[in-house]
Amino acid sequence: MTGKDLYILASATLYEGDGEDLDSKRFSVSFLNILLQEALVTENSLRAAEGGEILLSAPLLTDLDTEIPYHDSIVRGALPYGLTWQYRQEAMDNYWATVYRNLFTEALQNAAAFTWVTI
């Protein structure tokens, strides 16, 4: 799934189509980079559970055409909510921003293979 796919999914939650809110589209890459960093621990839990190589840092998108190398449970299950949270926050809609932030964090928790514990 690409950044543009995520932008379209998040826009749909607001009943908007591609390009209807140019600010949302313009800031989507930056918002997604923030969300990819927040989702890194969950992505690494899935990779470690599969015996794969963990990421030392989150991928950095440069445009919306970039493919996101995270598991579907994060890309399709959490990131659209996270992007909608950013859009609602930007629109100064605190109630719905909080709702989507909670949906994002819950989806990340549900996707995690296990929780990292630092001692």
HELIX and SHEET records of a PDB file:
HELIX    1   1 GLY A    3  THR A   13  1                                  11    
HELIX    2   2 LEU A   22  GLU A   38  1                                  17    
HELIX    3   3 LEU A   40  ALA A   49  1                                  10    
HELIX    4   4 ASP A   72  VAL A   75  1                                   4    
HELIX    5   5 LEU A   79  GLU A   90  1                                  12    
HELIX    6   6 ASN A   94  ALA A  111  1                                  18    
END                                                                             
